[in-house]
Amino acid sequence: MNRIADSELIINNRGAVYHLDLRPEELANTIITVGDPDRVAEVSKHLDSIEHRSQHREFITHTGYIGKKRLSVVSTGIGPDNIDIVFNELDALVNIDFTTRTIKPTLSQLTIVRVGTSGALQADIPVDSAVASTHGLGVDNLLNFYRRDNNEEERQILQAFGAHTHMENITSPYISSSGAGIHKYFVEGFFHGITVTCPGFYGPQGRVLRLGLTNPELIDQLTSFRYGNHRITNFEMETSAMYGLSRLLGHQCLSLSAIVANRVEKTFSKDGAAAVENLIQKTLGILSNI
């Protein structure tokens, strides 16, 4: 067995993985991730009991029960770089023996559901609705650092996306699908489509304040993209990294987004907190019964 070096997997003095400050027994196999650290408590207030709380930097974890279902709620912070930290450490907690620092012979599969916010890129997806992402299409570069492969449909979507947007002049887009094993429970009451993940909030999402853009037609290009029955429904800053890493690591992952803005209609929710709360309650209701 190959021992993982101290510099590659950092374990602190209490036997917890470094960034998340979690020990293996403090994590449930069903996990809700949220970007905003303050949203952890907004989710965990619905749990019947909480057995563990921890915080290190922007990473907060509450683990407890709703009914007989054990859940962890973990904040990731914003962006694909934070997802790289969180998902690798979540996997390490269940699939690496911290004592021997070796990969376990039998691997465990996590179920990870993101509850976040997003901007819609289609006029018919109103603010305060919710999207369940069928794919995460990354225009960041995170997954390009990992060995990966795509199925034929994913390759064709990427090829069509490149021809439509010429995004390869800026970056090398990548794509991954949601986990079918968890997505099947989140069908009714959700819009479904491709979510584009951006490496920033302003220029990468087509916002102009004082700086000009290399691709001022970005929003229109994303909105008009079609491949068969697929269209781009929304964009945000985490989904493609979540889907890509989960797929490579063997976990089931789904990204759910409360729509707080519609970039086509140029509208913004009058009560985004209520939209997020509705999504939290719906998500917990579904997860507690599977």
ABEGO torsion letter per residue (X at the ends): XBBBBAAABBBBAAGBBAAAGBBAAABBABBBBBABAAAAAAAAAABABBABBBBBEABBBBBBBBEABBBBBBBAEBEAAAAAAAAAAAAAAAABBAAAGBBBABBBBBBBBBBBBBBBABAABBBGBBBBBABBBBABAAAAABBBBBBAAAAAAAAAAAAAAGAAAABBBBBBBBBAAAAAABABGBBBEBBBBBABABAAAGBBBABBBABAAAAAAAAABBBEABBBABBBAAAAAAAAAAAAAGBBBBBBBBBABBAAAGBBBABAAAAAAAAAAAAAAAAAAX
